[in-house]
């Protein structure tokens, strides 16, 4: 069959609905997944969930048709955040799961995050799935379909794990009209916080602002509300609620690497000295400093939820996180990224501290840094540009090439890496002073311009 191979990415399948992600493709993905599990000797049902994008139901029907025609039973868990699909793998009698989600991409996108057992299917596994589709030899059979509600059970679990808060907090919650809206009211109401809600009506067209908390513009509403209310903090979610954004009591953005500092200090108090804490290449140098000061072992790794989860299991790490707001909890939870649980856990930490988020981070060394900068670059070019960047900068500086190129200037660093989900290069820069930051950024952006890539 004709299918766009470009939708098969490093750790998920994603594309524009109706152009390169069609109902025919969704059915083929279902058939191939059923075939793959049969080849691996995995029997049983598969859990299927979806976010709230308008295309989700049509893609769900096509996917389920493919799964059933491959002899696989389906348990539909409905419109739920991606972390609830992951949660269902531990609580339902299923052999794996598929979440239909476009994550933080614009509304015209959708995609699939796939799991076999409790593990994410990515890299070679996704390539194997594409090979089955291109070969056209699918398992045949007749599977069943049933629905099961999991939201209340999930909320019960998170509330039990979080426990009563040490003090009552005033919190602003911004769901950005993403699918986190179907859980947020129930969860935060049970936690006993004084919560007010922004855009917590589920609407996958995202009519107010795009649900991506790594973009400063998308946090302006919650910043205003936190300051106006004098709230203790604000918490924002991305479209499928697997990434968290935080605004402190002053209305200042707390980026993912500093959120991870709060989690790391809390975890290391319980797990002891020497535990590995994993973070991605986009994070501030302040993070490994803080992890070491708290007795942990900082481990820099590749960006990507599947890749981070694999590394956690390899090192038996209790905690990991990404600059983008993916936070992974193995200590006290299931090891996957979950922004709703992460929010509950953060509230517990802040309540127990008896002070503000701003004060809790006041001792962290101050670096001047940019947010993530996304530079348009075609999918067919972006990895080659990064390869060229590694060669160019390695001849002049120390570099870390675990994921893209992180160029170490001694008094700062710069990063160029290829996004695994969008036709962009992701860059970020950090230094001790604003002037030095500007110098580093200009040097690396000038090199990009010379390659025909306009920052």
C-alpha positions as CSV (number, residue, x, y, z in Angstrom):
1,X,0.0,0.0,0.0
2,X,1.0,3.6,-0.5
3,X,2.0,5.1,2.9
4,X,4.2,8.1,3.8
5,X,7.4,6.7,5.4
6,X,8.1,10.2,6.8
7,X,5.4,9.8,9.5
8,X,7.4,7.0,11.1
9,X,9.7,8.9,13.5
10,X,12.3,8.0,16.1
11,X,9.8,7.4,19.0
12,X,6.3,7.8,17.6
13,X,4.3,8.1,14.4
14,X,3.1,11.5,13.5
15,X,1.8,13.6,10.6
16,X,-0.8,15.9,9.1
17,X,-4.2,14.3,9.0
18,X,-5.6,13.7,5.6
19,X,-2.3,14.4,3.9
20,X,0.2,11.9,5.1
21,X,-1.7,10.4,8.0
22,X,-4.9,8.9,6.6
23,X,-7.5,6.4,7.7
24,X,-5.9,3.8,5.4
25,X,-2.6,4.4,7.1
26,X,-4.2,4.1,10.6
27,X,-5.8,0.8,9.6
28,X,-2.4,-0.5,8.3
29,X,-0.7,0.6,11.5
30,X,-3.3,-1.5,13.5
31,X,-2.7,-4.5,11.3
32,X,1.0,-4.2,11.5
33,X,0.9,-3.8,15.3
34,X,-1.2,-6.9,15.7
35,X,1.2,-8.8,13.4
36,X,4.3,-7.5,15.3
37,X,2.9,-8.7,18.6
38,X,2.0,-12.1,17.2
39,X,5.6,-12.4,15.8
40,X,7.0,-11.6,19.2
41,X,4.7,-14.1,20.9
42,X,2.7,-11.5,22.8
43,X,-1.0,-12.5,23.1
44,X,-3.9,-10.7,24.7
45,X,-5.7,-7.4,24.2
46,X,-4.4,-3.9,23.5
47,X,-5.5,-0.7,25.2
48,X,-6.3,2.2,22.9
49,X,-6.8,5.9,24.0
50,X,-6.9,9.2,22.2
51,X,-6.5,12.9,22.9
52,X,-9.2,15.3,22.1
53,X,-8.3,16.4,18.5
54,X,-11.2,16.3,16.1
55,X,-9.5,13.7,14.0
56,X,-9.1,11.3,16.9
57,X,-12.3,9.4,16.6
58,X,-11.9,8.7,12.8
59,X,-8.3,7.5,13.3
60,X,-9.4,5.4,16.3
61,X,-12.0,3.6,14.2
62,X,-9.6,2.9,11.5
63,X,-6.9,1.7,13.9
64,X,-9.3,-0.5,15.8
65,X,-10.5,-2.0,12.5
66,X,-6.9,-2.9,11.7
67,X,-6.2,-4.3,15.1
68,X,-9.4,-6.4,15.1
69,X,-8.7,-7.7,11.5
70,X,-5.3,-8.8,12.9
71,X,-7.1,-10.9,15.5
72,X,-6.3,-8.5,18.4
73,X,-8.9,-7.6,21.1
74,X,-9.2,-3.9,21.9
75,X,-9.9,-2.2,25.2
76,X,-10.9,1.4,24.4
77,X,-10.1,3.7,27.3
78,X,-11.6,6.7,25.6
79,X,-10.5,10.3,25.4
80,X,-7.7,10.5,28.0
81,X,-4.2,12.1,28.5
82,X,-1.3,10.0,27.2
83,X,-0.1,9.2,30.8
84,X,-3.4,7.5,31.5
85,X,-2.9,5.2,28.5
86,X,0.5,4.4,30.0
87,X,-1.1,3.9,33.4
88,X,-3.6,1.5,32.0
89,X,-0.8,-0.9,30.9
90,X,-0.2,-1.5,34.6
91,X,-3.8,-1.9,35.6
92,X,-5.6,-3.7,32.7
93,X,-5.0,-7.2,31.3
94,X,-3.4,-6.0,28.1
95,X,-0.3,-6.9,26.1
96,X,0.3,-3.3,25.0
97,X,-1.2,0.1,24.2
98,X,-1.6,2.7,21.6
99,X,-2.3,6.4,22.2
100,X,-3.7,8.5,19.3
101,X,-2.2,11.9,19.9
102,X,-0.6,14.9,18.2
103,X,1.0,15.9,21.5
104,X,2.2,19.5,21.2
105,X,1.9,19.8,17.4
106,X,-0.7,22.1,15.8
107,X,-4.4,20.8,15.6
108,X,-4.0,19.5,12.0
109,X,-1.5,16.9,13.2
110,X,-2.2,13.6,14.9
111,X,-0.2,10.4,15.5
112,X,0.4,7.3,17.5
113,X,2.5,6.5,20.5
114,X,2.9,2.7,20.8
115,X,3.8,0.4,23.6
116,X,4.5,-3.3,23.8
117,X,4.1,-4.5,27.3
118,X,5.1,-1.6,29.5
119,X,7.8,-0.5,27.0
120,X,7.6,2.2,24.3
121,X,8.0,1.0,20.7
122,X,10.6,3.2,19.1
123,X,13.6,3.3,16.9
124,X,14.1,-0.1,15.4
125,X,10.7,-1.2,16.6
126,X,8.9,1.5,14.6
127,X,11.1,0.7,11.6
128,X,10.0,-3.0,12.0
129,X,6.4,-1.9,12.0
130,X,6.9,0.1,8.8
131,X,8.6,-2.9,7.2
132,X,5.6,-5.1,8.0
133,X,3.3,-2.5,6.3
134,X,5.5,-2.2,3.3
135,X,5.7,-6.1,3.0
136,X,1.9,-6.2,3.1
137,X,1.8,-9.6,5.0
138,X,-0.5,-9.1,7.9
139,X,-1.8,-11.5,10.5
140,X,-5.5,-12.2,10.0
141,X,-8.2,-13.0,12.6
142,X,-11.1,-11.5,14.4
143,X,-10.7,-9.4,17.5
144,X,-13.3,-8.0,19.9
145,X,-13.9,-4.5,21.1
146,X,-15.0,-3.1,24.5
147,X,-14.7,0.1,26.4
148,X,-13.4,0.7,29.9
149,X,-13.3,3.9,32.0
150,X,-10.1,4.5,33.8
151,X,-10.1,8.2,34.9
152,X,-11.5,7.8,38.4
153,X,-9.2,4.8,39.1
154,X,-6.2,6.8,38.0
155,X,-7.2,9.8,40.1
156,X,-7.6,7.5,43.1
157,X,-4.2,6.1,42.6
158,X,-2.4,9.5,42.3
159,X,-4.2,10.9,45.3
160,X,-3.3,7.9,47.4
161,X,0.4,8.1,46.3
162,X,0.6,11.8,46.9
163,X,-1.1,11.8,50.3
164,X,-2.6,14.7,52.1
165,X,-0.7,18.0,51.5
166,X,1.1,19.6,54.4
167,X,-0.6,22.9,53.8
168,X,-3.3,24.3,51.5
169,X,-1.9,25.9,48.4
170,X,-3.5,28.4,46.0
171,X,-2.8,27.1,42.4
172,X,-3.7,28.2,38.9
173,X,-4.2,25.4,36.4
174,X,-4.0,25.9,32.6
175,X,-4.9,23.0,30.4
176,X,-4.8,25.0,27.2
177,X,-8.0,23.2,26.2
178,X,-6.0,20.0,25.9
179,X,-7.1,16.5,27.0
180,X,-5.7,17.1,30.5
181,X,-9.0,19.0,31.0
182,X,-10.8,15.7,31.4
183,X,-8.8,14.9,34.5
184,X,-7.6,18.1,36.0
185,X,-10.8,19.2,37.9
186,X,-11.2,15.8,39.4
187,X,-7.6,15.4,40.4
188,X,-6.9,18.8,41.9
189,X,-10.3,18.9,43.6
190,X,-9.4,15.7,45.4
191,X,-5.9,17.0,46.4
192,X,-7.6,19.8,48.4
193,X,-5.9,22.8,46.8
194,X,-7.5,26.2,46.1
195,X,-7.5,25.8,42.4
196,X,-8.6,28.1,39.7
197,X,-8.8,26.9,36.1
198,X,-7.8,28.5,32.7
199,X,-9.0,26.9,29.5
200,X,-9.9,23.6,31.2
201,X,-12.7,22.9,28.7
202,X,-11.7,20.1,26.4
203,X,-11.4,21.4,22.9
204,X,-8.9,19.9,20.5
205,X,-9.0,22.9,18.2
206,X,-7.2,24.8,21.0
207,X,-9.2,28.1,20.6
208,X,-7.3,30.2,23.3
209,X,-3.6,29.4,23.0
210,X,-1.6,26.5,21.8
211,X,-1.0,23.9,24.6
212,X,2.8,23.9,24.6
213,X,4.3,25.2,27.9
214,X,7.8,25.5,26.4
215,X,6.7,28.6,24.5
216,X,6.7,31.8,26.4
217,X,3.7,33.2,24.6
218,X,1.6,30.3,25.7
219,X,2.2,31.0,29.3
220,X,1.2,34.7,29.4
221,X,-2.4,34.0,30.5
222,X,-1.3,31.9,33.5
223,X,1.5,34.4,34.4
224,X,-1.1,37.2,34.6
225,X,-3.5,35.0,36.6
226,X,-0.9,33.9,39.1
227,X,0.2,37.5,39.7
228,X,-3.4,38.8,39.9
229,X,-4.5,36.1,42.4
230,X,-1.3,36.1,44.4
231,X,-1.2,32.3,43.9
232,X,1.5,30.0,45.2
233,X,2.2,28.7,41.7
234,X,0.7,28.0,38.3
235,X,0.8,24.7,36.4
236,X,0.3,24.3,32.7
237,X,0.0,21.2,30.5
238,X,0.6,20.4,26.9
239,X,-2.0,19.0,24.6
240,X,-1.8,15.4,25.8
241,X,-0.7,16.2,29.4
242,X,2.6,14.4,29.4
243,X,4.6,17.7,29.7
244,X,4.4,20.1,32.6
245,X,5.0,23.9,32.7
246,X,5.4,25.8,35.9
247,X,5.1,29.5,36.9
248,X,6.3,30.5,40.4
249,X,4.7,32.7,42.9
250,X,6.2,35.8,41.3
251,X,4.8,34.9,37.9
252,X,8.2,33.9,36.6
253,X,8.6,30.8,34.4
254,X,10.3,27.8,36.0
255,X,11.8,25.9,33.0
256,X,11.9,22.1,32.9
257,X,15.5,21.8,34.1
258,X,14.7,23.8,37.2
259,X,11.5,21.9,37.8
260,X,13.7,18.8,37.7
261,X,16.0,20.3,40.4
262,X,13.0,20.4,42.8
263,X,12.1,16.8,42.0
264,X,15.7,15.6,42.3
265,X,16.3,17.2,45.7
266,X,13.1,15.6,47.0
267,X,14.0,12.1,45.5
268,X,17.6,12.1,46.7
269,X,16.5,12.9,50.3
270,X,14.9,9.4,50.3
271,X,17.0,7.3,47.9
272,X,20.4,8.3,49.2
273,X,23.8,9.4,47.7
274,X,25.0,8.3,44.3
275,X,21.6,7.8,42.6
276,X,21.6,8.6,38.8
277,X,19.3,11.5,37.8
278,X,18.9,11.6,34.0
279,X,18.3,14.8,31.9
280,X,18.5,15.7,28.3
281,X,21.1,17.8,26.4
282,X,19.0,20.9,26.4
283,X,19.2,21.4,30.1
284,X,21.1,24.2,32.0
285,X,24.5,23.5,33.6
286,X,22.8,24.6,36.8
287,X,21.0,21.2,36.8
288,X,24.0,18.9,37.1
289,X,25.5,21.3,39.7
290,X,22.3,21.0,41.8
291,X,22.1,17.2,41.4
292,X,25.7,16.8,42.5
293,X,25.2,19.2,45.5
294,X,22.2,17.0,46.5
295,X,24.3,13.8,46.4
296,X,23.1,12.5,43.1
297,X,24.9,11.5,39.9
298,X,24.0,13.7,36.9
299,X,23.6,11.8,33.6
300,X,23.1,13.7,30.3
301,X,21.2,11.8,27.7
302,X,19.3,12.1,24.4
303,X,16.0,14.0,24.1
304,X,12.9,11.8,23.6
305,X,10.5,10.2,26.0
306,X,11.2,6.7,24.8
307,X,15.0,7.2,24.9
308,X,14.9,8.6,28.4
309,X,12.7,5.8,29.7
310,X,15.1,3.2,28.2
311,X,18.1,5.0,29.9
312,X,16.3,5.1,33.2
313,X,15.7,1.3,33.1
314,X,19.3,0.7,32.1
315,X,20.7,2.7,35.1
316,X,17.8,1.9,37.5
317,X,17.4,5.7,37.9
318,X,14.7,6.9,40.2
319,X,14.0,10.1,38.2
320,X,14.6,11.7,34.9
321,X,13.4,14.8,33.1
322,X,13.7,16.9,30.0
323,X,13.9,20.6,29.3
324,X,10.6,20.3,27.4
325,X,8.7,19.4,30.7
326,X,8.6,15.6,30.3
327,X,9.2,14.3,33.9
328,X,9.7,10.5,34.6
329,X,9.2,9.0,38.0
330,X,10.4,5.5,38.8
331,X,10.6,6.1,42.6
332,X,7.0,6.0,43.8
333,X,5.5,5.6,40.4
334,X,5.6,3.6,37.1
335,X,8.6,5.1,35.3
336,X,6.8,6.9,32.6
337,X,6.3,10.6,31.9
338,X,3.1,12.0,33.5
339,X,2.5,15.7,33.9
340,X,-0.6,15.3,36.0
341,X,1.1,13.0,38.5
342,X,4.1,15.4,38.3
343,X,1.9,18.3,39.2
344,X,0.5,16.5,42.2
345,X,4.0,15.5,43.3
346,X,5.2,19.1,42.9
347,X,2.3,20.4,45.0
348,X,3.3,17.9,47.7
349,X,6.9,19.1,47.7
350,X,6.0,22.8,47.8
351,X,3.4,22.3,50.5
352,X,5.9,20.3,52.7
353,X,8.7,22.9,52.2
354,X,6.6,25.7,53.8
355,X,8.1,28.2,51.5
356,X,7.7,29.5,47.9
357,X,9.0,27.9,44.7
358,X,11.1,31.0,44.1
359,X,12.8,30.7,47.5
360,X,13.3,27.0,47.0
361,X,15.4,27.7,43.9
362,X,17.1,30.9,45.2
363,X,20.4,29.0,45.8
364,X,20.7,27.7,42.2
365,X,23.6,29.4,40.3
366,X,22.3,32.0,37.8
367,X,23.1,31.4,34.2
368,X,21.8,33.6,31.3
369,X,20.1,31.4,28.8
370,X,17.7,31.4,25.9
371,X,14.6,29.3,25.8
372,X,14.4,26.6,23.1
373,X,14.6,28.2,19.7
374,X,13.1,26.2,16.8
375,X,14.6,26.9,13.5
376,X,12.7,25.6,10.4
377,X,14.7,22.9,8.5
378,X,13.3,20.2,6.2
379,X,13.2,16.7,7.6
380,X,15.4,15.5,4.8
381,X,18.1,18.1,5.7
382,X,18.1,18.5,9.4
383,X,20.2,15.5,10.4
384,X,22.8,16.2,7.8
385,X,23.1,19.8,9.1
386,X,23.7,18.5,12.6
387,X,26.3,16.0,11.3
388,X,28.1,19.0,9.7
389,X,27.8,21.0,12.9
390,X,29.5,18.2,14.9
391,X,32.5,18.2,12.5
392,X,32.8,21.9,12.3
393,X,32.6,22.7,16.0
394,X,34.6,19.7,17.1
395,X,37.6,21.0,15.2
396,X,37.4,24.2,17.4
397,X,35.9,23.3,20.8
398,X,35.0,20.4,23.1
399,X,31.6,19.0,22.2
400,X,29.1,16.6,23.5
401,X,27.5,14.7,20.6
402,X,25.1,12.3,22.5
403,X,22.2,14.1,20.8
404,X,23.1,16.7,18.2
405,X,26.0,18.9,19.1
406,X,26.4,20.7,22.5
407,X,29.4,23.0,22.1
408,X,31.3,23.7,25.3
409,X,32.9,27.2,25.3
410,X,34.2,27.1,28.8
411,X,32.1,29.9,30.1
412,X,28.9,28.8,28.3
413,X,27.5,26.4,25.7
414,X,25.4,26.2,22.7
415,X,23.2,23.4,21.2
416,X,22.0,22.4,17.8
417,X,20.0,19.2,17.5
418,X,17.4,17.9,15.1
419,X,13.8,17.5,16.4
420,X,12.5,14.0,16.1
421,X,8.9,15.2,15.8
422,X,9.0,18.3,13.6
423,X,10.9,19.7,10.6
424,X,13.0,21.9,12.8
425,X,16.4,22.3,14.4
426,X,16.2,23.0,18.1
427,X,18.9,25.4,19.5
428,X,19.6,26.7,22.9
429,X,22.4,28.9,24.4
430,X,23.6,29.6,27.9
431,X,26.5,31.6,29.5
432,X,27.5,33.4,32.6
433,X,26.7,36.8,31.2
434,X,24.3,38.3,28.7
435,X,27.2,39.6,26.6
436,X,28.9,36.2,26.4
437,X,25.6,34.6,25.6
438,X,25.2,36.9,22.7
439,X,28.7,36.0,21.4
440,X,28.1,32.3,21.6
441,X,24.7,32.6,20.0
442,X,26.0,34.8,17.1
443,X,28.8,32.4,16.4
444,X,26.6,29.3,16.1
445,X,23.7,31.1,14.3
446,X,26.2,32.6,11.8
447,X,27.3,29.1,11.0
448,X,23.7,28.0,10.5
449,X,23.1,30.9,8.1
450,X,26.1,29.8,6.1
451,X,24.4,26.4,5.7
452,X,21.3,28.1,4.4
453,X,19.4,27.7,7.6
454,X,17.9,30.9,8.9
455,X,17.5,31.2,12.7
